[in-house]
Amino acid sequence: MKGIHAIRNPLLALLLAASATFAAPAYAQVSIHVNLAPPAPQYEVVPTMQPGYVWAPGYWGWSGERHVWVRGRPIAQREGYRWEPDRWDQRDRGYYRTAGHWQPDRDYKPSKAKKEKRDGDDHDRGNHGEGNKGNHGGGKHNG
């Protein structure tokens, strides 16, 4: 058994090191640089968002040959962050695209969840499940 562990552990370490070497480029940020300015943004109707979603506006992408419009879309909201939309910046003699991303929201203040009042919640308050025993008006019970 010791012989198997002696071979398995270094082999596992080698595989992990190799996979990290090949996986690292997948996380690199791609910078797009073109000499042609993007057209003006297109007008989009922003639909009503479901709770927990925000609108990521459309933007001009680059196909390798020309600018192409990428439509806006709803994305799941991240609490404490705001969506920074895609944009093109002019620098030197070209235009550089910055992909949309989540940015920490400095003005964010966590909100406490409000407890919803359900029907009957205040019906027998203080009676610990014994109900109101017919004494709704606070007067004496006849009967």
Protein Blocks (a to p, Z undefined) as FASTA:
>chain_A
ZZmmmmmmmmmmmmmmmmmmmmmmmmpccddddfbdcddddddddddddehiacdddddd
dehlaccddddddddddehiacdddddddehjbccdddddddddfkbccddddddddehk
lmmgoklonannopanopaceZZ
